[in-house]
Amino acid sequence: MSNFTTVNEFLLMGFSDIRELQIIYSFLFLLIFLATLLGNLLIVTVTTIDRRLHTPMFFFLRNLSVVDACYITVILPKASINSLLNSRAISKSECVAQIFLVVFFFYVELTCLAIMAHDRYVAICHPLHYTMIMSPRVCMQMTLTCLLTGLLYAGFHTGYTFRLPFCQSNVIHQFFCDIPSLLKLSCSETFSNEMIIIASGLGVGGGCFTFIIASYVGIFSTVLKFPVKEDQRKAFSTCIPHIIVVLVFLISGFYVYLRPPSVSTSIEDMILSVFYSVIPPFLNPIIYSLRNKQIKESVQTVIKRTIFFLEDSKNY
């Protein structure tokens, strides 16, 4: 049995076995990755350079952009290279690292979205106490709490997953390493793992979701009292896309992680995993930041300064 329980390499699945489609998927992943990276790095740059954006709201937007850039970097480059080279192999150490980072960034992204919802709730519903409630010290403490608890959360789930022996197969039916796909490969009892995933998923995910919904309910109840309809429209047009992204992020993640591994299907899981691993980092810069008037003005200013600097350097 020991010969079957020692797995040093796994094989990932692709979206297609046709070579031409593999190349197309590879370049599509690469374009999405570059666009996501550019959008998030742009947000980080302008919110750091422009002192007018040194407020709690943009502090959390900057944190979200950093998390999104790291989150998609963990997943898409490897998938893109595998499709381009027609290679499916990933070492066990790489798989361990990928699972740890995916779970960590998923957790931090979710808690960051909850904090951002709370920030908007305080800003709209308690504007007079906003600077006191969301002080720089409180913002930093909340951020550090998310990071530290995320490390513990990811470390526990990664360690508890890889304590299992794998002997059924080394083929992971997913385009990156994730826990539900690995549980299918174990030749030992995985009931405790499944229960822990469900309990922690409902506890963390359900808690954050409830907190986000409660925050937006408070926001909407306050917005409906605004005397000017245009202010109501602006508030709703800002909040509703946020809620949609959160719902897509959570529902797809819950559906993949909280189902028993025995009833899941590979292609369905791969498609759904795109909705919680690729789509949110790609859309967040657009929905949370680039639609914001202050961000757009700062981006234009930074671009103009960059062009002026390049032209001045060229003339010099």
N, C-alpha and C positions, 0 to 999 in steps of 0.2 A: 504494500500500500504506500510506503514512503516514496517509492519511485513516482507515484501518481500525484502525490500531494505537494511536490516541489515544483512550482511554476516560476520560471525566471523571466518569461516573456508572454505578453498577451497579443492577440490580434484584434484590431478594431474593424468595425464594419464601415463600408462606404455607402453612399446614397445610390450608387449604381455600379454594375460590373462592366458596363460598356465604356471602353477607353475614351471615346470622344466626350461622353457625358462627364467622366471623371475630370477631364481637363477643364470643361466648362464650369463644373462645381468648384474646382480649385481656384480659378480666376474670380468666380463670383464671391467665394469666401474671402479672397484676398482684397477685392474691392470693398466689401463690407467692412473688413478689418481696418483698412486704411482710412475709409471715411469715418468710422467710429473713432479711431485713434486721433485723427485730425480734429474732429469736432470737439472731443473731450479735452484734448491738449489746448485747443483754442480757448475754451472756457477757463481752464486752469490759468492760462497765461493772462487773459484780460482781467480776471478777478484778482490776480496777484499784483499786476502792474498798476491798475487803476485804483487809487486810494478811495475814490467815491464808492467803490464796491466792497469796501472792507466792513461789511455789515453781517449780522448772523445769517440772513437768508443766503447771501452769496458765499459765505463761509461754508455752509452746508452744500450748496451747489458745487463748489470747488471739490469738496470731499467726495460727492457723488460722482463727479467726472473722473477723479483719480481712481475710484473703485471700479467704475465702468471700463476704463482703459485697461486696468489690470485684469479684470474679469474676462474680457474678451481675448486678451493676449494669452491667457492660460489655455484657451480652447481652440480658437480659429487657426492660428499659424500652423499648429501640428496637423489639424485636419486638412488644411490647404496643401501642405507639403506632401502628406500621405496620398491625397488625390492626384497631385501632379506627378509624383514619382511612382504611383501605383504600388505603394508600400503600405502595409497594414500593421506592421510590428510596432509595439511600444513595450519597453522594458518594465519590469515590475517596479523598480524604483521610480521611473517616470510616472507610472500609473498611481503610485502612492502619493507622489508630489501633486499630481493633477487633481486627484480626489480631494486632498487636503485643501488646496487652493480654491477649487470650485466651491466646496462647502463653505469655506471661510468667506469668500467674496459674495456668495449668495446670502449668507447671514448678514454681513455688513451692509450690503445693498438694501436688504429688507428693513433692517433697523434704521438705516439712514433715511429711507423713505418715510418711516414712521416719525422720526424726529423732524423732518421737513414739514410733514403735515401738522405737527404740533406747533412748529415755528409760525406757520401761516395762521393757525388758529389763534395764537396769542397776538399776532400782529393785527388781525382783523377784529377779533372779539374783545381784546384787552389792550388797545393801542397805547393808553396812558401808562401802563405798567410794563410795556414791551422791553424797554432797555434794562429794567431791573430784573425781569424774569429771565430774559435771554441775554444775560451778561456774557462777556467774553470768557470768563472763568467757567460759567455753566456750560457754554457751548463746547469748550475744550474738554470738560469732564464727561459730557455725554459722548463725545467722539471717542475718547480714550476707553470709555466703558464698552462701546460697541466693538472696538478693536480687540480688547483683552478678552471679553466674553466670546467673541468670534474665534479667537485662537483656541480657547478651551473647547468650544463647541466642535470646531473642525478637528482638533486633535483627538477628542474622544471618539467621534464617529469614524475617523480614519483608522485609529488603533483597533477599535472594536470590529471593524470590517476585516482588516488584514490579520486578525488572530485566527480567522477561519482557514482551513485547508481547501485548496482548489484542485479538484481532480476530475470534474465532469468534462471540462473542455477548457481551452484557453482563448476561445473566441468570444469577445465582448460584443454583444449586439447593440452597439452604439458607436457614434463617431468620436467619442471621447470617453475616458474612464468615468463611470459614475457608480454609485453604490448599488442601486437596484439591479443593474446589469451584472455586477460582480456576484451578488448573492445567488444568482441563477447558476453560477459555476461552482459553488461550494458543494462538497460531498458530505458535509455535516449539517446538523440541524441549524436552521437560520431563523427559527421562530422568535427568539429573543431579539435578534437584530431587527426584524420587521416590526416588532412591538415598540422597540426603542425609537425607530424612525417615525412611526406613527405618533407616539407620545410626544416626542420632541418637535415634530413637524406641527402638530396641532397646538402645542404649547407656545412655541416661538412664532410660527406662521399665523396661527389663529389669533394669538395675542396681539401681534403687530397689525393684522388686518382689522381686528376689532377697534384698536386704538386709532388707526387711520380713518376708518369709517366714522367713529365717534367725533373725531376732529373735524371732518368735513360736514357732518351733520350740524355741528355747532357753527361752522363757517357759513353754511347755506342759510341757517335760521337767522343769522345776523345780516347776511347779504340781502335777504328778502325784505329787510326793514329799511334798506337804503331808499331815500326819497327819489333819487335820480335813476331812471331805468337804464341809462347808459352805463352807470357804475355797476349795476347788477349784471348786465350783459358781459362786461369785461371780467368780472369776478368768476362768472360761470364758465366763460370761454377759457379761463386759465385753469380752473379746478377740475373740470370734467375730463380733459385729456390726461391729467395726473392720475385720476381715478381709473381710467381705462388702462393705462400702462401698468398700474399696480394690480388690477384684476387679471390682465394677461399674464403678468409675471407670476402671480400666486396660483392661479387656477391651473396653468400648465405645469408648474412645479409640483403642486399638490397631486395632480393626476398621475404624474410619473412616479413620484416618490411614495405616495400613500397607498397605491394599489399593491395587492399581493403580487410578487414576482411571477407566480405561476400563471396569472391571467393576462400578463402584458404581452404586447406584440412588438417586434423589433422596429418595423418601419413606422408604426404609430408613435412609439417612444422617441424615435429619432426626430420625427417631425415636430412633436410636442416639445422636445428639449430645445429646439431652435427658439421657441417662444419664450423660454425663461433664461436662455444662455446667450442668445445673439440679438434678438429684437430689442429688449429693454436697453442695453448699452448703446445700440444704434439710434434709438428714438429719443432717449433721455436728453441729449444735448439740444435737440430740436424743440421738444415739448417744454422742458424746464428752463432752458436758457436762451436759445436763439430767437424765441418768440418774445423775449423780454426786451422792452424798449431800451433800458439802461445797458443791457448786454450788447444789443445791436449797435448802439452809439459808441460803446467802448471798443467793439471789434472794428468799426470803421476808423476810429481814431488810431488804433494800433496799426492797422493796414496802411493808413496814410503816412504815419511816422516811419514805418518800415520802408515804404517806397521812397520817401524823401531821403532817408538815410542811405539807401542803396544808390540813388541818383547822385547824392552828394559825394559818396565814396568813389563812384565812377568818375565824376568830374575831377575829383582830387587826384 
